[in-house]
Amino acid sequence: MNELLFVLAIPLAASILLAFTGHRPYAANINIAGSLATLLAAVLLTIRIVRDGPMNVLGENFFVDPLNVFLIALTALVGFTTSVFSRPYMRVEHDHGKLSVGRLRLYHSMFQMFMCTMLVALSTNNIGILWVAMEAATLTTVLLVALYRTPESLEAAWKYFILCGVGIAQALFGTILIYFAAEQVFGHDPGAMLWTRLFERRSELEPTVLSLAFVFMIVGYGTKTGLVPLHNWLPDAHAEGPTPVSAVLSGLLLNVALYAILRCKVLVDGALETQFAGQLMMGFGLLTVVVPAFYLSRQKDVKRLFGYSSIEHMGLITFAFGMGGGIATFAGLLHMTVHSLTKSAIFFAVGHAAQMAGTQVIEDIKGLIRRSPTIGWGLMLGSLAILGMPPFGVFTSEFLILTTAIKYHPWATPILLVALGVAFASMFAKVQGMAFGEPTVKPLEHNPALLPVFLHLGLVLMLGLWIPPYLNKWFLLAAQMVG
Amino acid sequence: MTLALNIPDAFSIQVINLCAAVMLLLGFAMLAQRRILSLINLFMMQGMALFASTLIVAYTTNQSHLYWSAALTLTLKVIALPWILHRLIRKLSVKWDVETIINIPTTMLFGIALVVVAFNVAQPISQLSGAITRATIGIALACTLLSFLMMITRSKAVPQVIAFLSMENGLFFAATSATYGMPMVVELGIALDVMVGMVIFGVFFFQIRQQFDSLDIRQMERIKEE
């Protein structure tokens, strides 16, 4: 039996099981157990890939290589820690009367289903199935964002649904165009949608069709990545959904959408032999770094604040992949990893902080460190990490991205630096106000699970100081693939 | 396993072109239609046109999986979705709702501009097309963009959803006419997503109405950019 099958089947089975038992008191434990089993399977899969190299699974339908195995492992890890965090968090929400047991059942079942769709999107070899899985991920998260059924959450979910629905329809058109180009090479063959086959003969694909397809792809999947000007849904969805959902949206879903763009870029680069795809990504990336930086200072809701910060970081990663070349791509992959870990850790801390204050309004949250040092310091350190302070890993990746930009695209460097500086100034002031000062927040009635926060921050710190050699090799292999 | 394809004769090409023209015309009709009930009927007719063209492509190129795709279109787009929509608007009692704010002449002019853009964008691809007919990619893209325009101009939830579904029609038309249909597993997956999406939309309609006392999206302006 192959480990990948377990990686995909466990969340699916857990989702079905939780659809029946999700309202019981022990449902959160099933959720954790399912996520832990997925993580173990993902670790075994990773070990096998490190040992044996890329492989096809189930004929050629699924495919694992250094690029996606690294994202599969990351997804499983953050999925597991989020399920650990969500147990006390959802219990408090339930005690506060915000969620009925029926909603908890929906939450648990959809959480696992969401993990399953993301893992399918990451491991499938068929660009059509990739689209189907991305759309399914949208549908499950729409249900999760609307979980509270308040007018605001419905509005956020509707906006998310419509915007991402439109976006992803563009991506489908792009997929059809790629298939159209592939047909000229392969003839009419269902195998013409398999990424590995397309990759082998990428130089034969028709360049005009592929460049047009890439435009549709980057607009389509870019909507889900949160690229400006298609980012409007993202802050709303982050602010109005339950916090564990904000954590997996920021930490995982945005990465998966970006992964879809990357897979497409590799094909387009092979066919065009120009910098077209990279330049388009750099343009979108730069815009996505600059615009949200100036929105940050105007935010009053803490989860919206970090939602905008996620957009900014996605822009930085897109820019890095757009520059291309070994170092920039390495930095992009590293930034993807550290951003996922840090941002989900921040959302864990923010979730409990908002529960302690009974509000998400930044001005009404004060004195976290005095009331609960772990939550307060978790938020403070997480914010310092995400703002790119050494010695955290975000500093390393941002440093690499900036130095590459200085070397190859010096015009972009001041723009990036200004945006990062503005983001630092506006976010640091707000977080400082929340962490210090006279407390307005009350202690929680259940012990929060803060192990995930410090586990994530510990990993980010480690990646800033020392990247383990096997991880390094792995990033390099993946960077080679993306080119 | 490359399949040998029959080259369709001139008559079938004419019929497929006719279907394409009908789809585009219906796209414009939907753009201009204010009443929800008529909108659903137009959507159903567009589904019929898609079904007819898929069937003809299936017959002339002799591909069994396209028959399945045609059957899927018939059950989903012509029967199931219009039926669900009819039921929904009856239950929500918005059957006779009329959208008042759209400016139809301006919208139509925008629509014409979009068609021109779509044909220009599709031109380089059409020239490569060894498939049945050349104009169809442009028309498919135009249909998609018209639905997109409809989505932007409408302020009520149900017409927005119909626009979303009609966008899917345009994409499917692109897939069958330009590439003789995508692999079956992908088409099934897309159909499943559309179906699940529709169910979620249905649930949402009731929730939105309950919370906002209306299905007008303009009521939803609670979240403000600070």
Interface residues (C-beta under 8 A of the other chain):
Chain A: N126 G128 I129 W131 V132 E135 A136 L139 V142 L143 A146 R149 T150 P151 E152 L154 E155 A156 A157 W158 K159 F161 I162 G165 V166 A169 L172 F173 I176 L177 Y179 F180 E183 Q184 F186 G187 H188 D189 P190 G191 M193 E206 T208 V209 L212 D236 A239 E240 Y295 R298 Q299 K300 D301 R304
Chain B: M1 T2 L3 L5 Q63 V121 P124 I125 L128 S129 G130 L141 T144 F148 M151 A157 Q160 F164 M167 E168 L171 A174 A175 A178 T179 Y180 M182 P183 M184 V185 V186 G189 I190 L192 D193 V196 G197 I200 F201 F204 Q207 I208 Q211 F212 I217 M220 E221 R222 I223 E225 E226
